[in-house]
Amino acid sequence: KQFLDGSDTFSVNLFDGTERPALGILGRVSGRDGDKLAKTDLTQSLVDGTPVIDQARVILACRKAYVGPLAPEGIRDPEVEPRNYSGADAGNYHTMYVGYVERVLVAD
C-alpha cells in the first residue's frame, strides 16, 4: 500500500494459474518485512516506470483516477463485512483505487 500510495501509476497483473504457489506467498507475506517477491520465482520489470510481474499473461498499466476509503454503506454482499471487517479489523476498511487503463500488454 505504501508503494501504491507513493505513485501516480499502478499495474494489474493477470496470470494463467501456473504461478499459484508464488502468488500465494505474495498474498500471505507482508511487504513491510522485506522483499516478498524475492521469496518467489517471479521477477519484476518496469513498463513506463510502473512495476509489473514478468510472468503475467496480461498486464494493465494504469494511472490513478481516484483514491479513497471503501464506504461500508456501499458493500452489497452481506458476507463481506463479517468476513473482512470484524474483530480487530472492525471499521478498518480497505482503500479503493480506481485507475484509467493506459496500456494493455498480452504475453505471446
Kinemage of the C-alpha trace (Angstrom):
@kinemage 1
@onewidth
@group {chain A} dominant
@subgroup {mainchain}
@vectorlist {calphas} color= white
{ca lys a 1} P 0.000 0.000 0.000
{ca gln a 2} L 2.850 2.343 0.785
{ca phe a 3} L 4.243 1.916 -2.752
{ca leu a 4} L 0.818 2.274 -4.327
{ca asp a 5} L 0.112 5.443 -2.383
{ca gly a 6} L 3.507 6.865 -3.367
{ca ser a 7} L 2.957 6.618 -7.114
{ca asp a 8} L 0.543 8.006 -9.694
{ca thr a 9} L 0.533 4.695 -11.574
{ca phe a 10} L -0.031 1.010 -10.810
{ca ser a 11} L -0.367 -2.267 -12.672
{ca val a 12} L -2.859 -5.100 -12.585
{ca asn a 13} L -1.158 -8.393 -13.411
{ca leu a 14} L -3.240 -11.390 -14.544
{ca phe a 15} L -1.900 -14.938 -14.507
{ca asp a 16} L -2.893 -18.277 -16.057
{ca gly a 17} L -2.734 -20.299 -12.826
{ca thr a 18} L 0.732 -21.831 -13.109
{ca glu a 19} L 2.072 -19.201 -10.713
{ca arg a 20} L -0.455 -20.035 -7.990
{ca pro a 21} L 2.127 -21.122 -5.338
{ca ala a 22} L 4.157 -17.929 -5.804
{ca leu a 23} L 1.027 -15.774 -5.763
{ca gly a 24} L 0.005 -17.487 -2.520
{ca ile a 25} L 3.268 -16.323 -0.961
{ca leu a 26} L 2.659 -12.768 -2.172
{ca gly a 27} L -0.797 -12.871 -0.622
{ca arg a 28} L 0.436 -14.098 2.767
{ca val a 29} L 3.715 -12.241 3.254
{ca ser a 30} L 3.824 -8.569 4.187
{ca gly a 31} L 5.993 -6.286 2.081
{ca arg a 32} L 6.783 -4.304 5.234
{ca asp a 33} L 9.012 -7.141 6.399
{ca gly a 34} L 11.194 -7.222 3.287
{ca asp a 35} L 11.161 -8.015 -0.413
{ca lys a 36} L 8.387 -10.570 -0.674
{ca leu a 37} L 8.933 -11.026 -4.417
{ca ala a 38} L 12.409 -12.404 -3.588
{ca lys a 39} L 10.687 -15.289 -1.757
{ca thr a 40} L 9.203 -16.452 -5.087
{ca asp a 41} L 10.486 -17.320 -8.556
{ca leu a 42} L 8.657 -14.319 -10.023
{ca thr a 43} L 10.577 -11.397 -11.492
{ca gln a 44} L 9.721 -7.761 -11.913
{ca ser a 45} L 10.443 -5.104 -14.509
{ca leu a 46} L 9.151 -1.637 -15.349
{ca val a 47} L 6.674 -0.627 -18.041
{ca asp a 48} L 6.588 3.136 -18.477
{ca gly a 49} L 8.074 3.417 -14.978
{ca thr a 50} L 5.436 1.174 -13.380
{ca pro a 51} L 6.442 -2.161 -11.784
{ca val a 52} L 4.976 -5.263 -13.439
{ca ile a 53} L 5.438 -9.001 -12.921
{ca asp a 54} L 7.202 -10.519 -15.928
{ca gln a 55} L 5.334 -13.843 -15.749
{ca ala a 56} L 1.881 -12.220 -16.023
{ca arg a 57} L -0.141 -13.202 -19.095
{ca val a 58} L -1.974 -9.861 -19.232
{ca ile a 59} L -0.834 -6.581 -17.691
{ca leu a 60} L -2.956 -3.473 -17.311
{ca ala a 61} L -0.762 -0.411 -16.810
{ca cys a 62} L -2.954 2.169 -15.081
{ca arg a 63} L -2.893 5.798 -13.967
{ca lys a 64} L -4.689 6.644 -10.730
{ca ala a 65} L -8.016 8.439 -11.111
{ca tyr a 66} L -9.365 8.157 -7.547
{ca val a 67} L -8.181 7.000 -4.131
{ca gly a 68} L -10.434 6.828 -1.089
{ca pro a 69} L -11.684 4.650 1.744
{ca leu a 70} L -14.129 1.887 0.983
{ca ala a 71} L -17.513 3.074 2.240
{ca pro a 72} L -19.328 0.455 4.368
{ca glu a 73} L -22.713 1.640 3.089
{ca gly a 74} L -21.619 0.638 -0.419
{ca ile a 75} L -20.972 -3.014 0.485
{ca arg a 76} L -23.773 -5.099 -1.043
{ca asp a 77} L -22.628 -8.644 -0.255
{ca pro a 78} L -23.761 -9.455 3.319
{ca glu a 79} L -20.808 -11.838 3.803
{ca val a 80} L -18.114 -9.223 3.127
{ca glu a 81} L -18.406 -7.204 6.322
{ca pro a 82} L -18.326 -10.076 8.870
{ca arg a 83} L -15.606 -11.908 6.925
{ca asn a 84} L -13.280 -8.926 6.442
{ca tyr a 85} L -14.179 -6.198 8.911
{ca ser a 86} L -14.959 -7.796 12.254
{ca gly a 87} L -12.982 -8.314 15.457
{ca ala a 88} L -9.656 -6.478 15.388
{ca asp a 89} L -10.400 -5.305 11.820
{ca ala a 90} L -13.776 -3.732 12.670
{ca gly a 91} L -14.020 -0.353 10.985
{ca asn a 92} L -10.622 -0.751 9.308
{ca tyr a 93} L -11.880 -0.575 5.713
{ca his a 94} L -9.679 -1.062 2.684
{ca thr a 95} L -8.603 1.784 0.446
{ca met a 96} L -10.223 1.792 -3.000
{ca tyr a 97} L -8.125 2.668 -6.041
{ca val a 98} L -9.699 3.487 -9.395
{ca gly a 99} L -7.488 3.851 -12.436
{ca tyr a 100} L -7.506 4.615 -16.113
{ca val a 101} L -6.048 1.787 -18.188
{ca glu a 102} L -3.215 3.410 -20.122
{ca arg a 103} L -1.751 0.288 -21.711
{ca val a 104} L -2.618 -3.389 -22.091
{ca leu a 105} L 0.194 -5.913 -22.579
{ca val a 106} L -0.533 -9.515 -23.544
{ca ala a 107} L 2.121 -12.260 -23.418
{ca asp a 108} L 2.780 -14.353 -26.531
